[in-house]
Amino acid sequence: MDEITRNSIVVGYDGSPEADLALAWAAETSSLSHRTVQALMVDDRYAGQWSGPRDRTDDELTAYVEDILKRAGAQGSLERRTGTIVPELLEAAQQASMLVVGSHGHGRIAEVLIGSVSQHVATHAAGPVVVVREPAQPSAARIVVGIDGSGGSEAALEFACRRAELTGEIVVAVHAWNVGRVLLDRRGELSPDLGPTIVDRELLLSESVAGVRDEHPDVILQLEAIPVAPGQALVDESATASLIVTGSHGRGAFTGMLLGSVSHEVLCRAECPVAIVR
């Protein structure tokens, strides 16, 4: 079952402000894609009691989830389970289109922050994981995707284009590579020696997106080849993006862009939601 045919979105929910953001993002996505939302709240079996937010009762949390879904025009519900947070989320997400979590949160025990949960599920989930944080520019309408020529980045680009078809946003395909120490000339411009390399990279980038461009003709697709460390390039782009999309890992036709390390850096430093795609 692939990302297109799965019809639910699983949200890791703990009542924290960050989880509220994740829920709202999932609800909006659900309303656009006609998928149901499963907000999953896990009571950790190793915790003596709930150590999350105290300002809302369970009934209030249920009512809040239902209200967010209703406002977005989405279908779904809040489900409670007892177990261990990460395995429960991973199991629930196996048959889902994606797993959505907040960037930080309370977790079900004081030692477990959703920050570590997001890292674990992004590493081990079988499908796409979206880690939601407040975007630096809420009005941004750019989905930025990292491209390295690997199968992982192809899947990331496909994910980005499918979302853009729903939202009407543009997709910016970014290929970046680490060129080491770069000396600027007296005018503060890049050395002309980089010119042929940039042209070659632009050609490879264009070839890498050609198939997806043909499959999604209504999506505005912009290409950027940037001689900057890949993680830093995507973090920089995130300041004016609505979503950053990367593959989970891989080294492809473009040497120098390792998406395993890049996805980790982007998860930690991006200024907008991040999708990790397999």
Secondary structure, DSSP 8 states (H G I E B T S, - for coil): --TTT--EEEEE--SSHHHHHHHHHHHHHHHHHT-EEEEEEEEETT-SS--S-SSS-HHHHHHHHHHHHHHHT-EEEEEEEEE-HHHHHHHHHTTSSEEEEESS---SSTT--HHHHHHHHHHH-SS-EEEE---SSTT--EEEEE--SSHHHHHHHHHHHHHHHHH--EEEEEEE----S--B-TTS-B-TTHHHHHHHHHHHHHHHHHHHHHH-TTS-EEEEEE-S-HHHHHHHHHTT-SEEEEESS---SSTT--HHHHHHHHHHH-SS-EEEE-
